[in-house]
Amino acid sequence: MTHKFENHEISKQTKILILGTFHPDISNEADFFYGRSRNYLWRILPLVINNQDLKQSPLENKFEFMKKFNIDFVDVIKKINVPIGQENNYKDTFIDSLVIEWKDIIVEIQNLESLEAVYFTRKTFIGIPNIENEISKIRNHCVKKCIRFCLLETPSRYSNQRKIEGWRNTIIEKTTCL
């Protein structure tokens, strides 16, 4: 199974790159990265930057936001081998051992001359040793290139003020970095 947004090209003006794990190319309501109904990135991230909530907004509004703030998205997994009947299983602990192709994030980063920070939307690696290994390589590359690399609490399941403040402290204030 390939990534649903595998043809998305990261903007060359990107200053903030947000990494996720994988979005399967199956029928679901997501029109872009973090677009599923149980994901709140499009509420959290705009509020962090003192912008309006974009969760229910059309895709063109999200693209305008991305361009205005030089933010873009990419997932570390490009392709997985999913057993029949498990296509809707998005859990990282499930897909971790099914990866057959990783996205070369380091090459993507090397092509982004304005890149200032990379944020991975997961703060723990319990049960996902392969993803942890891939993220470790990316983090090490960022450190060598003096690019900020931090982990963010997942935007999945819910949005609340504590999560928004945590993201703000990491992305805007730069007072925390997991």
CORLINGI-V627641 format. One record per residue. N is the residue number from 1. PSI is psi as a letter, one per 40 degrees, with the letter a starting at -180 (NA if undefined). OMEGA is omega in radians with two decimals (999 if undefined). Layout:
# CORLINGI-V627641
n->N psi->PSI omega->OMEGA
n->N psi->PSI omega->OMEGA
This chain:
# CORLINGI-V627641
n->1 psi->h omega->-3.14
n->2 psi->i omega->-3.14
n->3 psi->h omega->-3.09
n->4 psi->d omega->-3.09
n->5 psi->f omega->-3.07
n->6 psi->d omega->-3.12
n->7 psi->e omega->3.11
n->8 psi->h omega->3.09
n->9 psi->h omega->3.13
n->10 psi->h omega->3.12
n->11 psi->h omega->3.12
n->12 psi->e omega->3.14
n->13 psi->e omega->-3.07
n->14 psi->h omega->3.03
n->15 psi->d omega->3.13
n->16 psi->h omega->3.11
n->17 psi->h omega->-3.13
n->18 psi->h omega->-3.11
n->19 psi->h omega->2.98
n->20 psi->a omega->-3.12
n->21 psi->c omega->-3.03
n->22 psi->i omega->3.02
n->23 psi->h omega->-3.07
n->24 psi->i omega->3.12
n->25 psi->g omega->3.11
n->26 psi->i omega->3.10
n->27 psi->h omega->2.97
n->28 psi->i omega->-3.01
n->29 psi->e omega->-3.06
n->30 psi->h omega->3.09
n->31 psi->e omega->-3.12
n->32 psi->i omega->3.11
n->33 psi->h omega->3.08
n->34 psi->f omega->-3.07
n->35 psi->e omega->3.13
n->36 psi->i omega->-3.05
n->37 psi->d omega->-3.12
n->38 psi->e omega->3.10
n->39 psi->h omega->-3.00
n->40 psi->e omega->3.13
n->41 psi->d omega->-3.08
n->42 psi->e omega->2.94
n->43 psi->d omega->-3.04
n->44 psi->d omega->-3.03
n->45 psi->d omega->3.09
n->46 psi->d omega->3.13
n->47 psi->d omega->3.08
n->48 psi->d omega->-3.08
n->49 psi->e omega->-3.13
n->50 psi->f omega->3.09
n->51 psi->i omega->3.13
n->52 psi->i omega->3.06
n->53 psi->h omega->-3.12
n->54 psi->e omega->-3.05
n->55 psi->d omega->-3.11
n->56 psi->e omega->-3.08
n->57 psi->i omega->3.07
n->58 psi->i omega->-3.10
n->59 psi->d omega->-3.13
n->60 psi->d omega->3.07
n->61 psi->d omega->3.10
n->62 psi->d omega->3.10
n->63 psi->d omega->3.08
n->64 psi->d omega->3.10
n->65 psi->d omega->-3.14
n->66 psi->d omega->-3.12
n->67 psi->d omega->-3.11
n->68 psi->d omega->-3.06
n->69 psi->e omega->3.12
n->70 psi->f omega->3.13
n->71 psi->i omega->3.07
n->72 psi->i omega->-2.98
n->73 psi->i omega->3.03
n->74 psi->i omega->3.08
n->75 psi->i omega->-3.07
n->76 psi->d omega->-3.13
n->77 psi->h omega->-3.13
n->78 psi->d omega->-3.06
n->79 psi->h omega->3.09
n->80 psi->i omega->3.09
n->81 psi->g omega->-3.03
n->82 psi->h omega->3.07
n->83 psi->i omega->3.11
n->84 psi->h omega->-3.14
n->85 psi->e omega->-3.13
n->86 psi->e omega->-3.06
n->87 psi->d omega->-3.12
n->88 psi->e omega->3.11
n->89 psi->h omega->-3.08
n->90 psi->e omega->-3.03
n->91 psi->h omega->3.13
n->92 psi->d omega->3.14
n->93 psi->d omega->3.09
n->94 psi->d omega->-3.03
n->95 psi->e omega->-3.07
n->96 psi->d omega->-3.10
n->97 psi->e omega->-3.08
n->98 psi->e omega->-3.08
n->99 psi->h omega->3.03
n->100 psi->e omega->3.04
n->101 psi->h omega->3.09
n->102 psi->i omega->2.99
n->103 psi->h omega->-3.13
n->104 psi->g omega->-3.08
n->105 psi->d omega->3.14
n->106 psi->d omega->3.07
n->107 psi->d omega->3.11
n->108 psi->d omega->-3.14
n->109 psi->d omega->-3.13
n->110 psi->d omega->3.14
n->111 psi->e omega->-3.08
n->112 psi->g omega->-3.05
n->113 psi->d omega->-3.11
n->114 psi->e omega->-3.05
n->115 psi->h omega->3.13
n->116 psi->d omega->-3.04
n->117 psi->i omega->3.05
n->118 psi->h omega->-3.13
n->119 psi->h omega->3.10
n->120 psi->h omega->-3.02
n->121 psi->f omega->3.05
n->122 psi->h omega->-3.08
n->123 psi->e omega->3.07
n->124 psi->i omega->-3.12
n->125 psi->f omega->-3.13
n->126 psi->h omega->3.09
n->127 psi->e omega->-3.14
n->128 psi->g omega->-3.07
n->129 psi->d omega->-3.13
n->130 psi->d omega->3.07
n->131 psi->d omega->3.11
n->132 psi->d omega->3.13
n->133 psi->d omega->-3.14
n->134 psi->d omega->3.12
n->135 psi->d omega->3.11
n->136 psi->d omega->3.09
n->137 psi->d omega->-3.13
n->138 psi->d omega->3.12
n->139 psi->d omega->3.13
n->140 psi->d omega->3.10
n->141 psi->d omega->3.13
n->142 psi->d omega->3.13
n->143 psi->d omega->3.12
n->144 psi->d omega->-3.09
n->145 psi->e omega->-3.12
n->146 psi->f omega->3.05
n->147 psi->h omega->3.14
n->148 psi->h omega->3.09
n->149 psi->h omega->3.14
n->150 psi->i omega->3.04
n->151 psi->i omega->3.09
n->152 psi->i omega->3.03
n->153 psi->h omega->-3.11
n->154 psi->i omega->3.07
n->155 psi->e omega->-3.12
n->156 psi->i omega->3.01
n->157 psi->d omega->-3.11
n->158 psi->i omega->3.03
n->159 psi->h omega->3.04
n->160 psi->i omega->-3.07
n->161 psi->d omega->3.13
n->162 psi->d omega->3.14
n->163 psi->d omega->3.11
n->164 psi->d omega->3.12
n->165 psi->d omega->3.10
n->166 psi->d omega->3.09
n->167 psi->d omega->3.14
n->168 psi->d omega->3.13
n->169 psi->d omega->-3.14
n->170 psi->d omega->-3.01
n->171 psi->d omega->-3.03
n->172 psi->d omega->-3.08
n->173 psi->d omega->-3.11
n->174 psi->f omega->3.13
n->175 psi->e omega->3.08
n->176 psi->i omega->3.07
n->177 psi->h omega->3.13
n->178 psi->NA omega->999
